């Protein structure tokens, strides 16, 4: 059976060569699709024969060198094959778009040799089968469950697409009067079968995917100890740097071509293997001997990695905001950001902008070959690395294709290529942060705040000095910004519009966001070291103290309302024509509504989602609380004391309540009484249901009553309350849905009126302008006025409908802030991107 499978693989390779030969003369190209059918069919048959009767594994033991060499060949082939298959899947997506008539593929040399390239790709399943016959130890486990059904689905799709491609290529469908696809589309139809056939062979024979390849490289001791990975990082980074420099040169040497798009795309692709190689030999921190003060070494490492993480985060955020604003101008036609789009996608400027975003990635990868990290490489980070790398390849492919000149049509332009490559750069930044195991910025801020909880006097004094410097710097920054805008608005300062002013404006904006984040961090650090915020002692009972929940609520409200107030004031200034230019953006009175909408969103959104998160936390805790009380009652009925019952319950699973129960059990084990531990538990979770129930249980325990009956009654009471709340939410959800439906109907009607009715009425009235009939005089009107009125109506509808939905769903208007935020956002997107 091994002989037959091997010869089937040889036959598939020979048929692939025949397919490539047939693709050269134009007269024989119709037979290419048939040859591809036979090629992939032979390879798939070989794979199935190998699974039916797998080759016998040699009895002699495999030495370590032979095993390592075999696994290197296996994983390298699997990684390359998976990449090629993914690439041709993307090519076929583009071909399908072209076949649907949305774009037009240019008849160039690339498309002329495409059947030959496809014949080469068709060898992948044949090589996989040949590899398995030579190395039977490389065959993975037989697919089972969902993986087995996926394999059969791939096999069916392979046969169907290859057969359809052969029928189209040979013209049989034309002869049968079914010629709904042109014969030149046959190679692209066959591509589906080649791609799915390759996936089937790799999947069926158990070849490792990207995730398993990466895991093997990390687990293989020879690779981790060798210097190969570092050399790979340096090599790919150097290649990426050369390509980036070449793109900068091409932006001047070839102003009328799109070589720079190709070069930038390949530079980004080179960063992906470099990113995966950087974390293999330095996954976790190792405490070396002989480095002197290890704490000093770890502190220096931490500072370096934190600086890299902040740099990548700021770069990705800045690029994301600019890309989003440019997208609004490109897709939505927002004139407000048109100047930004023109600057951002200028052929001589965007290579420099993307280079500024890619250079921090290169520096991070090179630095990580020398600096280790304390961040653990979890399963979640592994999965995210695979997903982000795949998404990066997809975005880079479509970005290069859109700017390569291989096609023409809607959405195929260098301008769109720049936006897609910008998204790819953002995803690459996240990939580098994830794979290079850099600390998260949010986690860094939380750790900086947490370290000040038990600060000594020396550290507290240092933090006070930093707080004062931060607050003074923030105040100076705000005053400078307000003064600059005021002087520019009044004409005291006049700046000529250009790329330099645009860059200064956005740099000023991002620095302001950074200052705001630092001020917030210093505020929380100040709360931790200020004795006025400490928990009240027995001698301080009766004095007013704010809880952490209240502080968080006031902070969210303060920041959101401050930003909303600034935007509202700017909206008024724009409405009355006092501000017509904001940095690089020329602003007309039409866009005053945008400032008001953003003010509403910032005023409602953050606090609405904060309140919704708190309510979700309370619901999750209250849902498990009756189960906890019931288990306590059952444990005490079985003869346990209350303290023993709590310790036993801490070993169970109670969802969001589990950490607090374990903490309560730990407190009891350390000698704290059951009543005191229960009180502390109620203060931590802070839900009305638990506070009331705990009070009853504590009083019953102190009075010496039957605590079992109290626990059982409390559990039943809590369960009934949960059922009532759930029933109310279920009965009210239909009304919330009706409000959303009414909102969408309102938006739809407005869309139809703006698209058909208002333009027709405007044209009719314009033709009869000045005519008087029966005392009525027709006068031309501005369509933009009606659009603005409808826009305002949609905002009011979203705000009112959201609040009503909150009252129905949660019983409070504040619960509707999230619904109002969603509806207003939808209305804004529809009017600015769809209606215009």
Buried (B, 14 or more C-beta within 10 A) or exposed (E): EBEBBBEBBBBBBBBBBBBBBBBEEEEEBBBBBBBBBBBBBBBBBBBBBBBEEBBEEEEEEEEEEEEBEBBBBBBEBBBEBBBBBBBBBBBBBBBBBBBEEEBEBEEEEEBEEBBBBBBEBBBBBBBBBBBBBBBBBBBBEEBEEEEEEBBEEBBEBBBEBBBBBBBBBBEEBBEEEEEEBEBBBBBBBBBBBBBBBBBBBBBBBBBBBBBBBBBBBBEBEEBBEEEBBBEBBBBBBBBBBEBBBBBBBBBEEEEEBBBBBBBBBBBBBBBBBBBBBBBBBBBEBEEEEEEEEEEEBBEEBBEBBBEBBBBBBBBBBBBBBBBEBBBBBBEBEBBBBBBBBBBBBBBEBBBBBBBEBBBBBBBBBBBBBEBBBEBEBEEEBBEBBBBBBBBBBBBBBBBBBBBBBBBEEEBBBBBBBBBBBBBBBBBBBBBBBBBBBBBBBEEBBEEBBEEBEEBEEEBBEBBBEBBEEBBEEBEEBBEEBEEBBBEBBEEEEEBEBEBEBBBBBBEBBBEBEBBBBBBBBBBBBBBBBEEEBEEEEEEEEEEEEEEEEEBBBEBBBEBBBEBBEBBBEBBBBBBEEEBBBBBBBBBEEBBBBBBBBBBBBBBBBBBBBBBBEBBEBBBEBBBBBBBBBBBBBBBBEEEBEBBBBBBBBBEEEBEBBBEBBBBBBEBBEEEBEBBEBBBBBBEEBBBEBBEBBBEBBBEBBEEEEEBBEBBBBBBEBBBEBBEEBEEBBEEBEEEBEEBBEEBEEBBEEBBEBBEEEBEEBBEEBEEBEEEEEEEEEBEEBEEEEBBBEBBBEBBEBBBBBBBBBBBBBBEEEBBBBBBBBBBBBBBBEBBBBEBE
